[in-house]
Amino acid sequence: MGTDSEKNIEPTTLYCRILGMVEYQDEGKERRITQLRKGILELAVMGVLYHGRHYGYSLVRVLTESGSISLKEGTVYPILARLDRDGLVRAEWMQSDQGPPRKYYELTAAGRQLFDELNQEFQLLVGLVQQNWSTSAPKEVLKPMLIAGKG
């Protein structure tokens, strides 16, 4: 049996509390996904630029061509600005046959070196996440314990 205060809770109040918990869990999940994407997208942008120079929209096209992720230019430009500010990419305006000039980005030598190092670290982390823990960790046998307290 619950306490007196729990007995007086209307079912709708309990339902709202449960929904609030679910909503909080969803917000926490979304926040974590956002944080995870931020670092990985920066590495992905660097990876594309490692193989050649691109302008913002062409980066978005390359990153989304598999269809597994949806990106907008507004996501890529802050990453490019940060990489440029940190001296990891070089930006250059170039004339385009298909409209106005475009700002092309390419990795600097420092950007290439950092990408190599970050990619190596990323591969280690991917391996860690994909590890089959059910077969690699020894099964611990739990024994019942008797806990005696002073009374």
N, C-alpha and C positions, 0 to 999 in steps of 0.2 A: 504494500500500500504506500502511496505517496504521502508527502507532507500536506498539512492543511492548505498551504499556498498552492501546491500542485493540484489539489482537488478542486480548487476554485477556478482553474484555467479553462476558458472556453476552448472547445476543439478548434475553432478558427484561429485563436491566438497561437496554439501549438503549431497548427499548419503554417501560419505566417513565420513563426520562428524557424521551422524546418526549411521553408522556402528561403528565408534570409540566410541560413547556413549554406544552402545550395548556391545562392547568388554569390555569397562571399567566396565559396570554393571556385566558382566560375571566374570571378574577378581575379583571384589568385592565380588560376591557371592561365588566363589571358595575359596577366602581367609577366608570368614566367615565359610564356611563348614569345612575347615581345622582346624580353631581355635576351633570350636565346637567339632570336632572329637577328638582333642588332649586330652582335659580334660575327655571326656566321655570314651575314650579308656583306659585311665589310670585307671579309676574307674572300667571298665569292667575287665581289667586284674586283678586288686585287688579282684574283685568279684569271678573270677574263682579260684584264689589262696586261697581265703577264705575257699573254700571247699576241697582243697587238693593241693599237690604240682605237678608241671608240669615243663617240659623243654620247650624251646621256640617254637618248632614246634608243640608240643601237645597243647600249648596255642592257637596258630593260628587255629588249627583244631577245638578246642572247640568253639572259638569265631566265626568261620565262618560256623559251621555245619548247621545253619538254612538257609544259602544261601542268607541272606538279606544284607550281607556286604562282601566285598572282602578285605582281608588283606594279607600282606606278612610278613615273619619273620623280615625283615628289619624295619618294623613298630613297632614290639613288643620289639625287643632287646634294643632300646634306652629307652623305658619305663621301662623295667626291670633294666637296668643299673642305671637309675635315682632313682628308688625305692630302689635298693640295696645301692646306695650311701647315701640315706636319712635314712637308717636303717629300712625301712619298709618291706623289704624282706630279707631272708637269702638264699644264694646260696650254693649249694654243688654239687661237681662232683661225679657222680656215674657210675659204670660200666654198660654197656648195653649188653644184649644177642644178640642184632641186629646190632652191629657195635661198633663204638668208644664210649668212655665215654660221658655222657650227663650231662649238667649243669642243675640241678633241682632247682627250686625256690619255696619258701613257705613264707607266710606272717609271720612276727614276731608279738609279742603281740602288739607292737606299731602300726604295719600295720593293724592288725585286728581292733583295737580301732578306728584308723583313717578311715578305710573303713566304719565301723558302722556310724560314724559321717557324713562322706561325702555322704553316701548312703541316710541317712535321709534328708540331705539338697537337694540332687538330687531329691528325691521323692517330696519334696515341690515344687521345680522348675518345675518338670514335671506336677504336678497338676496345677500350675499357667499357663503354656503354654496350657494345654488342657482345661482350663476353658472355658465354653460357655459364652463368653462376651456379646453376643447379647441378652441374657435373663437376665443377672445379673445386667447390668448397667441401671439405669433409663434413659429413653429418655429425652433429654433436648429439650425444646421447644425454638427455636430460634426466636427472635422477631426482626423485622427490626429496625435499629437504624438510626437516623438522626445525622450526624456529621457536625457540623457547624464550619467553620474556619474563622479566621480573614482575611479580604481581602481588 
